[in-house]
């Protein structure tokens, strides 16, 4: 069998963890690489299908860079290892979490199934780029979900070849799957997964093309003569990537609920709320009420309820007159440290993941510790958020490409412009957690409102009542302003004493009656 111009390899060797982004997601960073074998019968080409076996639920993709040995390697050094690689192509290291426990680390059953190792569609000569010059990207149903580059690897290609050659002979045609970056998750029947490897810095930016695999549903159950598939809550959360992502999948009808939902304290509960669930507090009515209420008015309603420290200090809009209303998606930066930036700053890091996953109606809120001495948002990322339908961006740091960002429609509230990149002061660290932005605590799903006075955070649980009170106060203030414009004194009117209150209530009742009559007349006319 030949796939992507590659003859059936004698060995397919896969690396467990190799990208810092994935290691961070897993919560462990290996000191040395570890490996497992995949059978040649698991190979497939582009345009094929992969079957999710009957009775299973956790089939996950892993986009990877595959390297193909061109020259026999035995006891070679890391400096020599890359010279033994002939070709580079795209791979998808599919795995079935339902069978991980049965494998006890061997991965024979959970990663060895037919079609579980697609390769291709084109194998590029390794000579077109150095070992640090490659990029891997993965799309699910057209949405980019993984992106990273080989210059971030914990264990470069040459080192992998050298390490393996200490233990066994690598023969021409052998394939090494070099690990997957963050973003791997579960796919379901009907999903289409695409993986592409390219060398963007090489002349002509050569590419393997997209390796396309469609997920189908299997109908043949496992027999009673072997270990049956089994999953637990830990497997579900790890397969989907996080508890929040699993919760979102449950809400969308794509995943089974946890058997025993974790009990969290109130401070942690909102951090694991799925975006779909958190957005439900911002109904059309609540959004309309907040959209016509000044931040100053909302602030007063919050103060009545004991919320005095919910103002994001020091930020202003890039467009005069901008307003934002949306639910919070959060991103956190930590202070710069060279080793941490080297490990977590490159590839599809937390900053890129946040901008690439912000949803329609969400406000991306960034914790930059009030550090305005570097940019935390740039033109490309701001454009990505706008294209995805985000309601706005708030950062207590600086903005690069300030004029270009200001030319976009998306509202951006920040401490102002700064030309420097992240590596001057920040390391992109994590998303969808509770953060501190401009002195205010922000949880995923909180409601964010902003105007010329600044930006406020409304806890999701009280958003509806605060919005209703603020809208009512706006109506009252508008009526008061009309009286002042007619020449009335503010004494007793602002705030209203009992006499003025009675006049206001009467005027409001009259307006309400007139509105109802007009509505009835319109309905009658329509019926005619």
ZATIRO-594316 format. One record per residue (C-alpha): x, y, z; residue in one letter. Coordinates in steps of 0.05 Angstrom, whole numbers, plus 5000, padded with zeros to 4 digits. Layout:
+------+------+------+--------+
|    X |    Y |    Z | residu |
+------+------+------+--------+
|    X |    Y |    Z |      a |
...
+------+------+------+--------+
END
This chain:
+------+------+------+--------+
|    X |    Y |    Z | residu |
+------+------+------+--------+
| 5000 | 5000 | 5000 |      x |
| 5025 | 5069 | 4983 |      x |
| 4996 | 5132 | 5016 |      x |
| 5020 | 5202 | 4999 |      x |
| 5075 | 5170 | 4958 |      x |
| 5100 | 5134 | 5020 |      x |
| 5105 | 5058 | 5019 |      x |
| 5077 | 5020 | 5078 |      x |
| 5125 | 5033 | 5134 |      x |
| 5157 | 4979 | 5175 |      x |
| 5144 | 5018 | 5238 |      x |
| 5098 | 5075 | 5259 |      x |
| 5122 | 5106 | 5323 |      x |
| 5083 | 5160 | 5359 |      x |
| 5106 | 5209 | 5412 |      x |
| 5062 | 5221 | 5473 |      x |
| 5073 | 5294 | 5494 |      x |
| 5118 | 5341 | 5454 |      x |
| 5085 | 5410 | 5449 |      x |
| 5088 | 5457 | 5509 |      x |
| 5016 | 5479 | 5494 |      x |
| 4992 | 5407 | 5500 |      x |
| 5035 | 5393 | 5562 |      x |
| 5005 | 5454 | 5595 |      x |
| 4935 | 5429 | 5578 |      x |
| 4952 | 5361 | 5607 |      x |
| 4985 | 5391 | 5669 |      x |
| 5050 | 5354 | 5661 |      x |
| 5115 | 5366 | 5623 |      x |
| 5158 | 5305 | 5609 |      x |
| 5233 | 5309 | 5620 |      x |
| 5244 | 5259 | 5563 |      x |
| 5201 | 5235 | 5505 |      x |
| 5160 | 5172 | 5510 |      x |
| 5131 | 5131 | 5453 |      x |
| 5081 | 5079 | 5429 |      x |
| 5073 | 5038 | 5365 |      x |
| 5015 | 5041 | 5316 |      x |
| 5001 | 4984 | 5267 |      x |
| 5008 | 4993 | 5192 |      x |
| 4936 | 4970 | 5185 |      x |
| 4914 | 5036 | 5218 |      x |
| 4940 | 5077 | 5159 |      x |
| 4891 | 5114 | 5114 |      x |
| 4895 | 5167 | 5060 |      x |
| 4858 | 5233 | 5051 |      x |
| 4784 | 5233 | 5035 |      x |
| 4771 | 5171 | 5076 |      x |
| 4727 | 5157 | 5136 |      x |
| 4740 | 5135 | 5207 |      x |
| 4688 | 5095 | 5244 |      x |
| 4670 | 5110 | 5315 |      x |
| 4656 | 5040 | 5341 |      x |
| 4586 | 5023 | 5367 |      x |
| 4581 | 5034 | 5442 |      x |
| 4635 | 5087 | 5446 |      x |
| 4632 | 5163 | 5455 |      x |
| 4702 | 5192 | 5460 |      x |
| 4736 | 5189 | 5392 |      x |
| 4788 | 5245 | 5391 |      x |
| 4831 | 5275 | 5335 |      x |
| 4904 | 5296 | 5342 |      x |
| 4934 | 5336 | 5284 |      x |
| 5008 | 5322 | 5278 |      x |
| 5071 | 5331 | 5236 |      x |
| 5095 | 5263 | 5212 |      x |
| 5168 | 5253 | 5192 |      x |
| 5191 | 5196 | 5146 |      x |
| 5259 | 5165 | 5154 |      x |
| 5301 | 5166 | 5090 |      x |
| 5367 | 5138 | 5114 |      x |
| 5379 | 5081 | 5163 |      x |
| 5392 | 5108 | 5233 |      x |
| 5426 | 5072 | 5290 |      x |
| 5462 | 5106 | 5347 |      x |
| 5460 | 5175 | 5315 |      x |
| 5468 | 5240 | 5353 |      x |
| 5414 | 5294 | 5360 |      x |
| 5454 | 5338 | 5313 |      x |
| 5454 | 5283 | 5261 |      x |
| 5381 | 5261 | 5270 |      x |
| 5348 | 5310 | 5223 |      x |
| 5393 | 5290 | 5165 |      x |
| 5362 | 5220 | 5168 |      x |
| 5292 | 5249 | 5154 |      x |
| 5271 | 5246 | 5080 |      x |
| 5200 | 5272 | 5081 |      x |
| 5149 | 5309 | 5122 |      x |
| 5073 | 5301 | 5117 |      x |
| 5009 | 5312 | 5156 |      x |
| 4980 | 5259 | 5203 |      x |
| 4919 | 5250 | 5247 |      x |
| 4932 | 5207 | 5307 |      x |
| 4860 | 5188 | 5324 |      x |
| 4847 | 5155 | 5391 |      x |
| 4788 | 5125 | 5428 |      x |
| 4788 | 5145 | 5501 |      x |
| 4736 | 5092 | 5516 |      x |
| 4791 | 5039 | 5510 |      x |
| 4849 | 5074 | 5544 |      x |
| 4840 | 5039 | 5610 |      x |
| 4840 | 4971 | 5577 |      x |
| 4906 | 4987 | 5541 |      x |
| 4943 | 5006 | 5605 |      x |
| 4988 | 5052 | 5564 |      x |
| 5001 | 5008 | 5504 |      x |
| 4950 | 5044 | 5460 |      x |
| 4939 | 4981 | 5419 |      x |
| 4864 | 4983 | 5421 |      x |
| 4850 | 5057 | 5431 |      x |
| 4896 | 5081 | 5375 |      x |
| 4906 | 5021 | 5331 |      x |
| 4839 | 5015 | 5297 |      x |
| 4830 | 5013 | 5221 |      x |
| 4836 | 5083 | 5194 |      x |
| 4863 | 5112 | 5259 |      x |
| 4927 | 5139 | 5225 |      x |
| 4911 | 5180 | 5163 |      x |
| 4972 | 5209 | 5127 |      x |
| 4981 | 5258 | 5070 |      x |
| 4957 | 5279 | 5022 |      x |
| 5027 | 5300 | 4999 |      x |
| 5095 | 5284 | 5030 |      x |
| 5143 | 5343 | 5024 |      x |
| 5218 | 5335 | 5018 |      x |
| 5249 | 5350 | 5086 |      x |
| 5299 | 5394 | 5051 |      x |
| 5248 | 5449 | 5037 |      x |
| 5255 | 5474 | 5109 |      x |
| 5296 | 5462 | 5171 |      x |
| 5269 | 5422 | 5228 |      x |
| 5244 | 5486 | 5262 |      x |
| 5208 | 5511 | 5200 |      x |
| 5143 | 5470 | 5200 |      x |
| 5072 | 5486 | 5221 |      x |
| 5013 | 5441 | 5235 |      x |
| 4940 | 5464 | 5234 |      x |
| 4875 | 5426 | 5245 |      x |
| 4804 | 5444 | 5227 |      x |
| 4739 | 5412 | 5249 |      x |
| 4679 | 5427 | 5205 |      x |
| 4719 | 5486 | 5176 |      x |
| 4737 | 5518 | 5243 |      x |
| 4811 | 5523 | 5261 |      x |
| 4822 | 5486 | 5327 |      x |
| 4897 | 5472 | 5328 |      x |
| 4958 | 5511 | 5306 |      x |
| 5030 | 5505 | 5327 |      x |
| 5100 | 5505 | 5299 |      x |
| 5159 | 5457 | 5304 |      x |
| 5204 | 5510 | 5335 |      x |
| 5165 | 5504 | 5400 |      x |
| 5174 | 5428 | 5409 |      x |
| 5200 | 5401 | 5474 |      x |
| 5238 | 5348 | 5435 |      x |
| 5259 | 5370 | 5364 |      x |
| 5256 | 5321 | 5306 |      x |
| 5330 | 5307 | 5306 |      x |
| 5329 | 5290 | 5380 |      x |
| 5271 | 5242 | 5370 |      x |
| 5308 | 5205 | 5315 |      x |
| 5371 | 5202 | 5358 |      x |
| 5334 | 5178 | 5420 |      x |
| 5297 | 5123 | 5383 |      x |
| 5361 | 5102 | 5347 |      x |
| 5392 | 5086 | 5415 |      x |
| 5341 | 5030 | 5423 |      x |
| 5324 | 5005 | 5354 |      x |
| 5343 | 5013 | 5281 |      x |
| 5302 | 5063 | 5243 |      x |
| 5295 | 5039 | 5171 |      x |
| 5277 | 5080 | 5109 |      x |
| 5202 | 5090 | 5105 |      x |
| 5191 | 5086 | 5180 |      x |
| 5143 | 5140 | 5204 |      x |
| 5148 | 5181 | 5268 |      x |
| 5086 | 5220 | 5292 |      x |
| 5117 | 5278 | 5330 |      x |
| 5061 | 5297 | 5378 |      x |
| 4999 | 5342 | 5377 |      x |
| 4991 | 5413 | 5402 |      x |
| 4935 | 5439 | 5447 |      x |
| 4865 | 5438 | 5418 |      x |
| 4854 | 5363 | 5409 |      x |
| 4783 | 5345 | 5426 |      x |
| 4726 | 5296 | 5412 |      x |
| 4692 | 5289 | 5344 |      x |
| 4625 | 5257 | 5329 |      x |
| 4595 | 5223 | 5269 |      x |
| 4586 | 5273 | 5212 |      x |
| 4645 | 5315 | 5233 |      x |
| 4699 | 5329 | 5181 |      x |
| 4771 | 5336 | 5207 |      x |
| 4826 | 5367 | 5164 |      x |
| 4900 | 5370 | 5180 |      x |
| 4952 | 5409 | 5141 |      x |
| 5028 | 5415 | 5150 |      x |
| 5065 | 5470 | 5115 |      x |
| 5131 | 5509 | 5116 |      x |
| 5106 | 5581 | 5116 |      x |
| 5176 | 5611 | 5118 |      x |
| 5203 | 5570 | 5060 |      x |
| 5202 | 5595 | 4988 |      x |
| 5133 | 5585 | 4960 |      x |
| 5106 | 5564 | 5029 |      x |
| 5101 | 5490 | 5009 |      x |
| 5043 | 5452 | 5038 |      x |
| 5021 | 5380 | 5044 |      x |
| 4949 | 5401 | 5028 |      x |
| 4893 | 5384 | 5075 |      x |
| 4887 | 5313 | 5100 |      x |
| 4811 | 5302 | 5103 |      x |
| 4775 | 5250 | 5146 |      x |
| 4700 | 5243 | 5158 |      x |
| 4674 | 5210 | 5221 |      x |
| 4621 | 5157 | 5213 |      x |
| 4582 | 5115 | 5263 |      x |
| 4598 | 5041 | 5270 |      x |
| 4543 | 4989 | 5277 |      x |
| 4580 | 4927 | 5299 |      x |
| 4583 | 4920 | 5375 |      x |
| 4643 | 4893 | 5413 |      x |
| 4638 | 4820 | 5433 |      x |
| 4636 | 4789 | 5502 |      x |
| 4706 | 4758 | 5493 |      x |
| 4746 | 4821 | 5505 |      x |
| 4748 | 4884 | 5547 |      x |
| 4688 | 4927 | 5535 |      x |
| 4693 | 5003 | 5524 |      x |
| 4687 | 5042 | 5589 |      x |
| 4692 | 5116 | 5606 |      x |
| 4691 | 5156 | 5670 |      x |
| 4685 | 5230 | 5684 |      x |
| 4761 | 5241 | 5683 |      x |
| 4765 | 5210 | 5614 |      x |
| 4707 | 5253 | 5589 |      x |
| 4738 | 5317 | 5613 |      x |
| 4808 | 5300 | 5587 |      x |
| 4780 | 5278 | 5519 |      x |
| 4741 | 5342 | 5509 |      x |
| 4798 | 5385 | 5535 |      x |
| 4767 | 5415 | 5598 |      x |
| 4705 | 5411 | 5641 |      x |
| 4678 | 5474 | 5609 |      x |
| 4686 | 5446 | 5538 |      x |
| 4652 | 5382 | 5560 |      x |
| 4595 | 5421 | 5591 |      x |
| 4587 | 5460 | 5526 |      x |
| 4585 | 5394 | 5487 |      x |
| 4531 | 5367 | 5534 |      x |
| 4490 | 5431 | 5524 |      x |
| 4496 | 5421 | 5449 |      x |
| 4474 | 5349 | 5454 |      x |
| 4542 | 5322 | 5432 |      x |
| 4566 | 5290 | 5496 |      x |
| 4541 | 5249 | 5555 |      x |
| 4535 | 5286 | 5622 |      x |
| 4585 | 5272 | 5677 |      x |
| 4565 | 5213 | 5720 |      x |
| 4580 | 5252 | 5783 |      x |
| 4585 | 5327 | 5769 |      x |
| 4640 | 5358 | 5810 |      x |
| 4619 | 5399 | 5870 |      x |
| 4650 | 5467 | 5869 |      x |
| 4645 | 5526 | 5915 |      x |
| 4610 | 5589 | 5892 |      x |
| 4676 | 5622 | 5874 |      x |
| 4693 | 5566 | 5824 |      x |
| 4625 | 5550 | 5796 |      x |
| 4620 | 5604 | 5743 |      x |
| 4689 | 5586 | 5716 |      x |
| 4663 | 5520 | 5690 |      x |
| 4598 | 5545 | 5660 |      x |
| 4592 | 5531 | 5586 |      x |
| 4590 | 5593 | 5542 |      x |
| 4522 | 5574 | 5516 |      x |
| 4494 | 5570 | 5587 |      x |
| 4526 | 5636 | 5608 |      x |
| 4499 | 5673 | 5547 |      x |
| 4428 | 5652 | 5566 |      x |
| 4426 | 5705 | 5621 |      x |
| 4434 | 5758 | 5568 |      x |
| 4365 | 5752 | 5536 |      x |
| 4342 | 5800 | 5483 |      x |
| 4304 | 5839 | 5535 |      x |
| 4363 | 5844 | 5583 |      x |
| 4410 | 5863 | 5526 |      x |
| 4361 | 5918 | 5503 |      x |
| 4354 | 5945 | 5574 |      x |
| 4429 | 5948 | 5585 |      x |
| 4441 | 5975 | 5515 |      x |
| 4401 | 6038 | 5530 |      x |
| 4426 | 6047 | 5602 |      x |
| 4487 | 6089 | 5618 |      x |
| 4543 | 6054 | 5655 |      x |
| 4535 | 6106 | 5709 |      x |
| 4463 | 6084 | 5719 |      x |
| 4482 | 6011 | 5720 |      x |
| 4537 | 6027 | 5770 |      x |
| 4486 | 6058 | 5818 |      x |
| 4442 | 5996 | 5814 |      x |
| 4502 | 5953 | 5830 |      x |
| 4523 | 5997 | 5889 |      x |
| 4454 | 5987 | 5919 |      x |
| 4468 | 5913 | 5921 |      x |
| 4536 | 5921 | 5953 |      x |
| 4579 | 5915 | 5890 |      x |
| 4629 | 5972 | 5896 |      x |
| 4690 | 5942 | 5861 |      x |
| 4663 | 5920 | 5795 |      x |
| 4690 | 5978 | 5753 |      x |
| 4748 | 5962 | 5707 |      x |
| 4794 | 6020 | 5722 |      x |
| 4836 | 6057 | 5671 |      x |
| 4807 | 6034 | 5605 |      x |
| 4776 | 6076 | 5550 |      x |
| 4746 | 6062 | 5482 |      x |
| 4783 | 6066 | 5416 |      x |
| 4721 | 6100 | 5385 |      x |
| 4685 | 6158 | 5416 |      x |
| 4614 | 6137 | 5432 |      x |
| 4627 | 6062 | 5433 |      x |
| 4583 | 6018 | 5476 |      x |
| 4590 | 5945 | 5492 |      x |
| 4542 | 5894 | 5522 |      x |
| 4561 | 5821 | 5524 |      x |
| 4582 | 5761 | 5566 |      x |
| 4653 | 5753 | 5588 |      x |
| 4704 | 5706 | 5559 |      x |
| 4770 | 5712 | 5596 |      x |
| 4844 | 5711 | 5581 |      x |
| 4900 | 5716 | 5631 |      x |
| 4972 | 5738 | 5622 |      x |
| 5026 | 5727 | 5675 |      x |
| 5090 | 5767 | 5683 |      x |
| 5144 | 5754 | 5632 |      x |
| 5197 | 5702 | 5647 |      x |
| 5243 | 5677 | 5591 |      x |
| 5236 | 5603 | 5604 |      x |
| 5160 | 5607 | 5611 |      x |
| 5153 | 5649 | 5548 |      x |
| 5196 | 5600 | 5509 |      x |
| 5151 | 5543 | 5533 |      x |
| 5083 | 5576 | 5530 |      x |
| 5090 | 5638 | 5487 |      x |
| 5095 | 5607 | 5418 |      x |
| 5049 | 5568 | 5372 |      x |
| 4974 | 5565 | 5386 |      x |
| 4983 | 5596 | 5454 |      x |
| 4929 | 5618 | 5503 |      x |
| 4923 | 5687 | 5471 |      x |
| 4911 | 5658 | 5402 |      x |
| 4863 | 5606 | 5429 |      x |
| 4822 | 5659 | 5464 |      x |
| 4814 | 5703 | 5402 |      x |
| 4802 | 5642 | 5359 |      x |
| 4745 | 5615 | 5402 |      x |
| 4710 | 5678 | 5427 |      x |
| 4637 | 5671 | 5408 |      x |
| 4583 | 5717 | 5380 |      x |
| 4559 | 5766 | 5433 |      x |
| 4619 | 5753 | 5479 |      x |
| 4667 | 5805 | 5505 |      x |
| 4739 | 5781 | 5510 |      x |
| 4765 | 5808 | 5576 |      x |
| 4841 | 5806 | 5585 |      x |
| 4879 | 5808 | 5650 |      x |
| 4945 | 5844 | 5637 |      x |
| 4956 | 5865 | 5709 |      x |
| 4947 | 5938 | 5690 |      x |
| 5012 | 5935 | 5652 |      x |
| 5006 | 5984 | 5593 |      x |
| 5079 | 5978 | 5572 |      x |
| 5065 | 5927 | 5517 |      x |
| 5010 | 5907 | 5469 |      x |
| 4960 | 5853 | 5489 |      x |
| 4916 | 5860 | 5427 |      x |
| 4938 | 5872 | 5355 |      x |
| 4904 | 5883 | 5288 |      x |
| 4901 | 5810 | 5266 |      x |
| 4873 | 5785 | 5332 |      x |
| 4823 | 5842 | 5337 |      x |
| 4800 | 5827 | 5267 |      x |
| 4792 | 5753 | 5284 |      x |
| 4748 | 5771 | 5343 |      x |
| 4706 | 5817 | 5299 |      x |
| 4697 | 5764 | 5246 |      x |
| 4675 | 5714 | 5299 |      x |
| 4621 | 5763 | 5322 |      x |
| 4650 | 5784 | 5388 |      x |
| 4615 | 5843 | 5422 |      x |
| 4680 | 5875 | 5443 |      x |
| 4749 | 5869 | 5475 |      x |
| 4770 | 5897 | 5542 |      x |
| 4843 | 5896 | 5566 |      x |
| 4875 | 5931 | 5624 |      x |
| 4939 | 5931 | 5581 |      x |
| 4960 | 5964 | 5517 |      x |
| 4940 | 5955 | 5444 |      x |
| 4989 | 5946 | 5386 |      x |
| 4971 | 5971 | 5317 |      x |
| 4926 | 6020 | 5352 |      x |
| 4905 | 6059 | 5290 |      x |
| 4891 | 5996 | 5250 |      x |
| 4850 | 5967 | 5308 |      x |
| 4812 | 6033 | 5314 |      x |
| 4793 | 6027 | 5240 |      x |
| 4754 | 5963 | 5255 |      x |
| 4682 | 5964 | 5278 |      x |
| 4694 | 5922 | 5341 |      x |
| 4696 | 5964 | 5405 |      x |
| 4762 | 5957 | 5442 |      x |
| 4772 | 5986 | 5512 |      x |
| 4844 | 5990 | 5535 |      x |
| 4896 | 6033 | 5570 |      x |
| 4919 | 6059 | 5502 |      x |
| 4971 | 6045 | 5448 |      x |
| 5038 | 6011 | 5456 |      x |
| 5081 | 5981 | 5400 |      x |
| 5116 | 5926 | 5439 |      x |
| 5099 | 5852 | 5434 |      x |
| 5078 | 5805 | 5490 |      x |
| 5149 | 5780 | 5504 |      x |
| 5168 | 5847 | 5535 |      x |
| 5123 | 5840 | 5595 |      x |
| 5075 | 5781 | 5589 |      x |
| 5067 | 5706 | 5579 |      x |
| 4999 | 5683 | 5552 |      x |
| 4977 | 5635 | 5606 |      x |
| 4904 | 5611 | 5608 |      x |
| 4833 | 5623 | 5585 |      x |
| 4763 | 5616 | 5613 |      x |
| 4783 | 5626 | 5685 |      x |
| 4767 | 5678 | 5737 |      x |
| 4813 | 5738 | 5726 |      x |
| 4827 | 5808 | 5754 |      x |
| 4821 | 5862 | 5701 |      x |
| 4831 | 5935 | 5721 |      x |
| 4820 | 5917 | 5794 |      x |
| 4754 | 5881 | 5781 |      x |
| 4742 | 5806 | 5787 |      x |
| 4714 | 5777 | 5723 |      x |
| 4686 | 5707 | 5714 |      x |
| 4668 | 5673 | 5649 |      x |
| 4595 | 5688 | 5637 |      x |
| 4593 | 5754 | 5675 |      x |
| 4558 | 5809 | 5637 |      x |
| 4602 | 5865 | 5613 |      x |
| 4576 | 5935 | 5597 |      x |
| 4616 | 5995 | 5574 |      x |
| 4609 | 6066 | 5547 |      x |
| 4646 | 6131 | 5551 |      x |
| 4648 | 6127 | 5627 |      x |
| 4684 | 6060 | 5626 |      x |
| 4669 | 5987 | 5635 |      x |
| 4630 | 5950 | 5689 |      x |
| 4624 | 5876 | 5708 |      x |
| 4555 | 5850 | 5727 |      x |
| 4551 | 5782 | 5760 |      x |
| 4509 | 5737 | 5716 |      x |
| 4461 | 5718 | 5772 |      x |
| 4436 | 5790 | 5782 |      x |
| 4442 | 5815 | 5710 |      x |
| 4367 | 5813 | 5696 |      x |
| 4346 | 5852 | 5758 |      x |
| 4402 | 5903 | 5750 |      x |
| 4383 | 5913 | 5677 |      x |
| 4310 | 5923 | 5693 |      x |
| 4325 | 5973 | 5749 |      x |
| 4375 | 6011 | 5706 |      x |
| 4326 | 6016 | 5648 |      x |
| 4271 | 6042 | 5694 |      x |
| 4319 | 6093 | 5722 |      x |
| 4338 | 6115 | 5652 |      x |
| 4264 | 6127 | 5636 |      x |
| 4257 | 6167 | 5700 |      x |
| 4319 | 6208 | 5687 |      x |
| 4296 | 6224 | 5616 |      x |
| 4230 | 6251 | 5643 |      x |
| 4267 | 6293 | 5695 |      x |
| 4312 | 6321 | 5640 |      x |
| 4250 | 6341 | 5600 |      x |
| 4223 | 6380 | 5660 |      x |
| 4290 | 6415 | 5670 |      x |
| 4292 | 6433 | 5597 |      x |
| 4224 | 6466 | 5606 |      x |
| 4253 | 6510 | 5660 |      x |
| 4237 | 6472 | 5724 |      x |
| 4285 | 6477 | 5783 |      x |
| 4322 | 6415 | 5804 |      x |
| 4303 | 6428 | 5876 |      x |
| 4255 | 6372 | 5894 |      x |
| 4257 | 6345 | 5824 |      x |
| 4326 | 6313 | 5823 |      x |
| 4318 | 6269 | 5862 |      x |
| 4243 | 6272 | 5861 |      x |
| 4204 | 6289 | 5923 |      x |
| 4135 | 6260 | 5936 |      x |
| 4099 | 6313 | 5894 |      x |
| 4143 | 6304 | 5834 |      x |
| 4140 | 6229 | 5842 |      x |
| 4064 | 6231 | 5838 |      x |
| 4067 | 6274 | 5775 |      x |
| 4117 | 6225 | 5744 |      x |
| 4074 | 6165 | 5760 |      x |
| 4013 | 6198 | 5730 |      x |
| 4051 | 6217 | 5667 |      x |
| 4078 | 6146 | 5661 |      x |
| 4008 | 6117 | 5669 |      x |
| 3980 | 6164 | 5616 |      x |
| 4037 | 6145 | 5568 |      x |
| 4025 | 6071 | 5582 |      x |
| 3951 | 6077 | 5568 |      x |
| 3963 | 6115 | 5503 |      x |
| 4014 | 6064 | 5481 |      x |
| 3965 | 6007 | 5495 |      x |
| 3909 | 6043 | 5456 |      x |
| 3955 | 6054 | 5397 |      x |
| 3974 | 5981 | 5397 |      x |
| 3901 | 5959 | 5399 |      x |
| 3885 | 6006 | 5342 |      x |
| 3942 | 5978 | 5301 |      x |
| 3917 | 5907 | 5312 |      x |
| 3845 | 5927 | 5293 |      x |
| 3870 | 5960 | 5230 |      x |
| 3910 | 5898 | 5212 |      x |
| 3850 | 5852 | 5222 |      x |
| 3809 | 5895 | 5175 |      x |
+------+------+------+--------+
END
